Amino acid sequence: MEMEGGAGFGIVQLIISLAVYAYIAYSLMVIADKTGTPNAWLAWIPIVNLYLMCKIGGKPGWWLILFLIPLLNIVFLILVWMGIAEARGKASWLGILMIIPFVNLIIPGYLAFAD
């Protein structure tokens, strides 16, 4: 039985999406461990990982609500990633790079695995 072209593409897209999610979650968990943030395992739970990001970045947990507001969420995501970069002892401007496609895949790994 042959798959239609669209079904095969959908499966590939699903596998790539899961791999990217696993990479980001693992990187966030490593960052939480290195910054001494409790409950690093929260990185694996969608939406709750935003709360963990707030805690790592030194922002209040209620900022999670601000991530649910379209367009405003981009601003707060940048601010949180800037805080995460500072918590890892890196330049805060790295958080701004999180809005650039494909670069936003490199920054979490850099913050997690760089000395």
C-alpha positions as CSV (number, residue, x, y, z in Angstrom):
1,M,0.0,0.0,0.0
2,E,1.5,3.3,-1.1
3,M,1.2,6.6,0.8
4,E,0.0,9.7,-0.9
5,G,2.7,12.4,-1.2
6,G,1.0,14.6,1.3
7,A,0.8,11.9,3.9
8,G,4.5,11.2,3.6
9,F,5.4,14.9,3.9
10,G,3.2,15.1,7.0
11,I,5.0,12.2,8.7
12,V,8.4,13.8,7.9
13,Q,7.1,17.2,9.2
14,L,5.9,15.5,12.4
15,I,9.3,13.8,13.0
16,I,11.2,17.0,12.4
17,S,8.8,18.9,14.7
18,L,9.2,16.3,17.5
19,A,13.0,16.4,17.1
20,V,13.1,20.2,17.4
21,Y,10.8,20.1,20.4
22,A,13.0,17.5,22.1
23,Y,16.2,19.6,21.4
24,I,14.6,22.8,22.8
25,A,13.2,21.0,25.8
26,Y,16.5,19.3,26.6
27,S,18.4,22.5,26.1
28,L,16.0,24.3,28.5
29,M,16.4,21.5,31.0
30,V,20.2,21.8,30.9
31,I,19.9,25.6,31.3
32,A,17.7,25.2,34.3
33,D,20.1,22.7,35.9
34,K,23.1,25.0,35.3
35,T,21.3,28.0,36.8
36,G,20.1,26.0,39.8
37,T,16.4,26.5,38.9
38,P,14.3,23.8,40.6
39,N,12.1,21.5,38.7
40,A,14.1,21.4,35.5
41,W,11.9,18.6,34.2
42,L,9.1,21.1,33.6
43,A,11.0,21.9,30.3
44,W,9.3,18.9,28.8
45,I,5.7,20.0,29.4
46,P,4.2,22.4,26.8
47,I,3.1,25.7,28.2
48,V,4.4,24.9,31.7
49,N,7.9,25.2,30.2
50,L,7.1,28.9,29.7
51,Y,6.8,29.2,33.4
52,L,10.2,27.5,33.8
53,M,11.7,30.0,31.3
54,C,10.3,32.9,33.4
55,K,11.9,31.5,36.5
56,I,15.3,30.9,34.8
57,G,15.2,34.4,33.4
58,G,14.3,36.0,36.8
59,K,10.9,37.1,35.7
60,P,7.7,36.6,37.8
61,G,5.7,33.4,37.1
62,W,2.6,35.3,36.2
63,W,4.3,36.5,33.0
64,L,3.1,33.1,31.7
65,I,-0.3,34.8,31.1
66,L,1.4,37.5,28.9
67,F,2.6,34.8,26.6
68,L,-1.1,34.1,25.6
69,I,-1.6,37.7,24.2
70,P,-0.8,37.8,20.5
71,L,2.1,40.1,19.4
72,L,2.8,41.1,23.1
73,N,4.0,37.5,23.6
74,I,6.9,38.2,21.2
75,V,8.1,41.1,23.3
76,F,7.9,39.1,26.5
77,L,9.6,36.1,24.9
78,I,12.5,38.3,24.0
79,L,12.7,39.7,27.5
80,V,12.6,36.3,29.0
81,W,15.3,34.9,26.7
82,M,17.4,38.0,27.5
83,G,17.1,37.1,31.2
84,I,18.0,33.5,30.5
85,A,21.1,34.6,28.6
86,E,22.1,36.9,31.6
87,A,21.4,34.0,34.0
88,R,23.9,31.9,32.0
89,G,26.5,34.7,32.1
90,K,26.1,35.6,28.4
91,A,25.3,38.8,26.7
92,S,21.6,39.7,27.0
93,W,21.3,40.7,23.3
94,L,21.3,36.9,22.5
95,G,17.7,37.0,23.6
96,I,16.9,39.4,20.7
97,L,18.2,36.8,18.3
98,M,15.4,34.4,19.3
99,I,13.1,36.2,16.8
100,I,15.3,35.2,13.8
101,P,14.2,31.9,12.2
102,F,16.9,29.2,12.4
103,V,19.1,31.3,14.6
104,N,16.5,30.6,17.3
105,L,17.4,27.0,17.0
106,I,21.1,27.7,17.8
107,I,20.7,30.1,20.8
108,P,19.1,27.6,23.2
109,G,21.9,25.0,22.5
110,Y,24.6,27.7,22.9
111,L,23.2,28.8,26.2
112,A,22.8,25.3,27.4
113,F,26.1,23.8,26.3
114,A,28.6,26.7,26.2
115,D,30.8,27.2,29.3
